[in-house]
Amino acid sequence: MNRNRLLLIGVIALALGTLVSYAVYQNLRSKATADTRPGVDVVVAADNLGVGDKIAINDVRLVRLPEDTVPADHFSRTSEVLGRGVVVRITKGDFLLPGKLADTNAGSGLSGLIPTGMRAVSVRVNEVVSVAGYVQPGTRVDVLVTGTSGGGEQQTTTVLENVLVLAAGDKLERDANGRAQTTPVITLAVSPDDAQKLTLASTEGRIQLALRNPTDTKQMDLNAVGTGTLYRRAAAPVTTSRPRTKRTSETPPPPTVYSVEVYRGDKRDETKFPEQPK
């Protein structure tokens, strides 16, 4: 009796196992046949890449993905990215795209980060000039210079606005935790014309950097500020004067007088009577 019961339980378990295995097989088969989208080869990062790194063969790999899931400007061959510099931090598994890499033959390091048509110019700074060390690679600043004008007055003016910071010292990317980086030199990306202004400003006066919000790109076009604008001058006292009466050079005519002569014998008397007002 127990033997027959055990045999029955074994048959039932075998049947259930077969049924479950068949269901799993059908499910996997349907998933494999459902995705009929054509695949394309895409170059992705095999490891984390920092700004300024030069891409080697071990830094990238090819993966095959559905065509509609990859960016249009992706790379399909590793030879297209080898030797190029990284301009934006790339994490493991990320697509390698043209905007994240320096131009072909531009090299790596600082030279690969300089935009086409721009120049890298370094200025000496301290904790005050570099805004307590928060002027870091990738941030944007205004450049102010303080010097003596032709009239001998101390003036401060903004010579450059919204300038990209390429490097702080020998660091090409900012601190990942946002901590300040104290460095004696800041390297800026400027046009050739602005490179001349920046060099002259650092020679003729004192440089000060003003950190900008990266979304604030408005050009202010400010006027220079002189020493006289810093001090409030006392206002001139206000005096009140009474209105003066108008004087005339004409004198009023004398009053008209009438005289009456009276003779008494040989004596003459004269009596005067002034004109009575009407």
Wavefront OBJ file of the C-alpha trace (Angstrom):
o trace
v 0.000 0.000 0.000
v 2.735 2.474 0.917
v 4.674 1.422 -2.186
v 1.782 2.242 -4.497
v 1.293 5.604 -2.785
v 4.935 6.534 -3.226
v 4.799 5.514 -6.872
v 1.751 7.707 -7.413
v 3.433 10.696 -5.759
v 6.508 10.205 -7.947
v 4.430 10.126 -11.124
v 2.581 13.289 -10.131
v 5.845 15.119 -9.308
v 7.360 14.069 -12.630
v 4.325 15.306 -14.503
v 4.372 18.655 -12.690
v 8.102 19.082 -13.361
v 7.622 18.327 -17.030
v 4.774 20.827 -17.252
v 6.769 23.597 -15.537
v 9.829 22.964 -17.720
v 7.708 23.149 -20.855
v 6.132 26.454 -19.721
v 9.546 28.003 -19.005
v 10.856 26.807 -22.373
v 7.923 28.321 -24.227
v 8.334 31.620 -22.352
v 12.032 31.903 -23.196
v 11.392 30.930 -26.786
v 8.712 33.616 -27.186
v 11.041 36.282 -25.766
v 13.859 35.250 -28.074
v 11.656 35.422 -31.162
v 9.726 38.559 -30.118
v 12.699 40.979 -30.445
v 13.299 41.003 -34.164
v 14.853 44.463 -34.241
v 18.165 44.630 -36.121
v 21.238 45.060 -33.902
v 24.167 47.434 -34.410
v 27.654 47.541 -32.930
v 28.208 50.374 -30.454
v 31.399 51.489 -28.688
v 30.981 51.878 -24.913
v 33.388 52.555 -22.067
v 34.923 49.462 -20.500
v 35.926 51.447 -17.405
v 35.535 54.906 -15.857
v 37.340 57.617 -17.883
v 38.376 60.990 -16.482
v 38.756 64.343 -18.204
v 42.042 64.497 -20.121
v 42.501 60.720 -20.367
v 43.738 59.303 -23.648
v 41.606 56.381 -24.813
v 43.436 53.061 -25.153
v 42.202 49.724 -26.488
v 41.471 48.448 -22.965
v 39.264 51.459 -22.177
v 36.511 50.574 -24.659
v 34.552 47.589 -25.942
v 31.948 46.780 -28.578
v 28.401 45.753 -27.687
v 25.511 44.883 -29.977
v 22.235 46.679 -29.247
v 18.947 47.273 -31.052
v 19.360 50.131 -33.498
v 16.547 52.246 -32.074
v 18.061 52.227 -28.564
v 21.410 53.859 -29.377
v 22.227 57.534 -30.146
v 22.405 58.508 -33.803
v 25.989 59.829 -33.489
v 27.441 56.688 -31.860
v 30.735 55.073 -32.852
v 30.605 51.609 -34.405
v 34.345 50.827 -34.436
v 36.883 51.141 -31.642
v 39.446 52.485 -34.098
v 37.369 55.676 -34.353
v 38.017 56.591 -30.701
v 41.472 55.228 -29.927
v 44.007 57.933 -29.072
v 41.401 60.675 -28.594
v 41.199 62.713 -25.395
v 38.247 62.719 -23.012
v 36.675 66.149 -22.400
v 33.739 65.008 -20.231
v 33.825 62.394 -17.480
v 32.604 59.031 -18.831
v 31.437 56.211 -16.565
v 31.677 52.489 -17.258
v 29.098 51.332 -19.821
v 28.386 54.833 -21.195
v 28.254 55.440 -24.947
v 31.300 57.161 -26.406
v 29.984 60.134 -28.385
v 31.726 62.932 -30.321
v 30.727 65.558 -27.750
v 32.550 63.652 -25.005
v 35.838 63.401 -26.903
v 38.399 65.850 -28.224
v 38.753 66.306 -31.961
v 40.773 63.780 -33.905
v 44.519 64.495 -33.621
v 43.820 67.124 -30.954
v 45.659 65.027 -28.392
v 44.811 64.472 -24.762
v 45.355 66.456 -21.591
v 44.843 70.222 -21.539
v 45.417 70.784 -25.262
v 42.552 68.455 -26.115
v 40.163 70.498 -23.962
v 40.743 73.806 -25.762
v 37.773 74.567 -28.047
v 38.548 75.291 -31.675
v 39.485 78.943 -32.199
v 40.201 79.523 -28.503
v 43.385 79.850 -26.468
v 44.382 78.674 -22.975
v 45.791 81.466 -20.798
v 46.849 81.016 -17.155
v 46.670 83.691 -14.460
v 48.187 83.660 -10.989
v 45.615 83.623 -8.192
v 45.237 83.185 -4.441
v 42.333 82.129 -2.230
v 40.678 85.529 -2.577
v 41.130 85.821 -6.340
v 39.913 82.255 -6.925
v 36.805 82.781 -4.735
v 38.121 80.679 -1.839
v 39.073 77.840 -4.186
v 35.630 77.348 -5.708
v 36.801 78.432 -9.164
v 37.262 74.925 -10.569
v 37.478 73.312 -14.018
v 34.206 73.610 -15.889
v 32.989 76.676 -13.987
v 32.568 80.114 -15.581
v 33.890 83.423 -14.305
v 34.119 87.152 -15.011
v 37.584 88.719 -14.986
v 37.947 92.060 -13.171
v 41.068 94.206 -13.099
v 41.936 97.069 -10.729
v 44.518 99.646 -11.761
v 45.283 103.333 -12.049
v 43.632 105.322 -14.808
v 45.267 108.113 -16.806
v 43.935 110.658 -14.309
v 45.648 108.915 -11.388
v 42.416 107.503 -9.933
v 42.088 103.852 -8.898
v 39.489 102.105 -11.055
v 38.021 98.602 -11.361
v 36.531 97.339 -14.609
v 35.232 94.023 -15.946
v 37.420 93.113 -18.909
v 36.027 89.622 -19.681
v 32.669 87.969 -19.024
v 31.440 84.350 -18.902
v 34.885 82.764 -19.370
v 35.294 78.969 -19.191
v 37.789 77.628 -16.633
v 39.843 74.833 -18.204
v 42.066 73.873 -15.292
v 42.852 74.689 -11.685
v 46.536 74.076 -11.206
v 47.236 70.696 -12.821
v 43.663 69.439 -12.312
v 41.450 69.202 -15.389
v 38.199 68.345 -13.603
v 36.472 69.615 -10.499
v 36.326 67.804 -7.197
v 33.617 65.136 -7.303
v 32.344 66.147 -3.849
v 32.338 69.884 -4.616
v 35.150 70.690 -2.187
v 37.267 73.789 -2.762
v 40.608 73.332 -4.540
v 43.317 75.771 -3.530
v 45.758 76.383 -6.383
v 48.131 79.213 -7.375
v 47.165 79.180 -11.080
v 43.871 79.170 -12.996
v 43.759 78.437 -16.749
v 41.002 80.069 -18.810
v 39.721 79.457 -22.353
v 39.587 82.784 -24.202
v 39.575 84.079 -27.761
v 42.873 85.363 -29.218
v 41.715 88.967 -28.741
v 40.672 88.327 -25.146
v 43.982 86.559 -24.527
v 45.728 89.859 -25.189
v 43.380 91.740 -22.855
v 43.857 89.170 -20.105
v 47.649 89.267 -20.415
v 47.687 93.070 -20.294
v 45.287 93.137 -17.349
v 47.426 90.719 -15.317
v 50.482 92.893 -16.039
v 49.031 96.370 -15.495
v 46.741 95.755 -12.542
v 45.370 93.271 -10.013
v 43.203 90.415 -11.270
v 40.007 89.307 -9.508
v 37.745 86.446 -10.630
v 33.984 86.563 -10.056
v 32.266 83.165 -10.085
v 29.124 82.930 -12.237
v 26.071 80.713 -12.208
v 26.573 78.439 -15.255
v 23.038 79.164 -16.482
v 23.563 82.948 -16.313
v 25.070 83.879 -19.691
v 23.853 87.479 -19.880
v 26.499 90.039 -20.884
v 26.352 93.089 -18.567
v 28.677 95.569 -20.368
v 29.458 97.442 -17.140
v 31.191 100.808 -16.843
v 34.405 101.176 -14.863
v 34.052 102.099 -11.181
v 36.395 104.748 -9.753
v 37.462 105.535 -6.196
v 35.180 108.566 -6.067
v 32.075 106.401 -6.394
v 32.848 104.610 -3.112
v 32.519 107.687 -0.889
v 29.332 109.622 -0.284
v 29.910 113.356 -0.479
v 28.138 115.814 1.889
v 25.377 117.774 0.240
v 25.720 121.579 0.031
v 23.702 123.399 2.751
v 20.386 124.776 1.612
v 19.883 128.477 2.404
v 16.579 130.277 2.340
v 16.446 133.947 1.335
v 13.624 136.394 1.622
v 12.343 137.824 -1.579
v 13.793 141.200 -2.272
v 11.535 144.134 -3.096
v 12.168 145.683 -6.376
v 13.769 149.055 -6.145
v 13.121 151.744 -8.647
v 15.397 154.637 -9.468
v 12.473 157.045 -9.775
v 11.556 159.279 -6.776
v 7.969 160.258 -6.187
v 7.162 163.849 -7.248
v 6.824 166.413 -4.446
v 3.292 167.315 -3.424
v 1.730 170.351 -5.069
v 1.551 173.393 -2.778
v -0.696 176.448 -3.282
v 0.303 179.786 -1.807
v -1.917 182.823 -1.028
v -0.465 186.287 -0.538
v -2.329 188.796 1.652
v -1.343 192.507 1.789
v -2.195 194.601 4.830
v -0.926 198.104 4.146
v 2.748 197.786 3.439
v 2.936 194.267 5.035
v 2.686 191.132 2.946
v 1.708 187.747 4.347
v 2.018 184.491 2.417
v 0.107 181.384 3.411
v 0.718 177.973 1.730
v -1.865 175.251 1.342
v -0.835 171.710 0.199
v -2.960 169.903 -2.391
v -5.540 167.691 -0.763
v -5.654 164.120 -2.038
v -8.743 163.201 -3.984
l 1 2 3 4 5 6 7 8 9 10 11 12 13 14 15 16 17 18 19 20 21 22 23 24 25 26 27 28 29 30 31 32 33 34 35 36 37 38 39 40 41 42 43 44 45 46 47 48 49 50 51 52 53 54 55 56 57 58 59 60 61 62 63 64 65 66 67 68 69 70 71 72 73 74 75 76 77 78 79 80 81 82 83 84 85 86 87 88 89 90 91 92 93 94 95 96 97 98 99 100 101 102 103 104 105 106 107 108 109 110 111 112 113 114 115 116 117 118 119 120 121 122 123 124 125 126 127 128 129 130 131 132 133 134 135 136 137 138 139 140 141 142 143 144 145 146 147 148 149 150 151 152 153 154 155 156 157 158 159 160 161 162 163 164 165 166 167 168 169 170 171 172 173 174 175 176 177 178 179 180 181 182 183 184 185 186 187 188 189 190 191 192 193 194 195 196 197 198 199 200 201 202 203 204 205 206 207 208 209 210 211 212 213 214 215 216 217 218 219 220 221 222 223 224 225 226 227 228 229 230 231 232 233 234 235 236 237 238 239 240 241 242 243 244 245 246 247 248 249 250 251 252 253 254 255 256 257 258 259 260 261 262 263 264 265 266 267 268 269 270 271 272 273 274 275 276 277 278
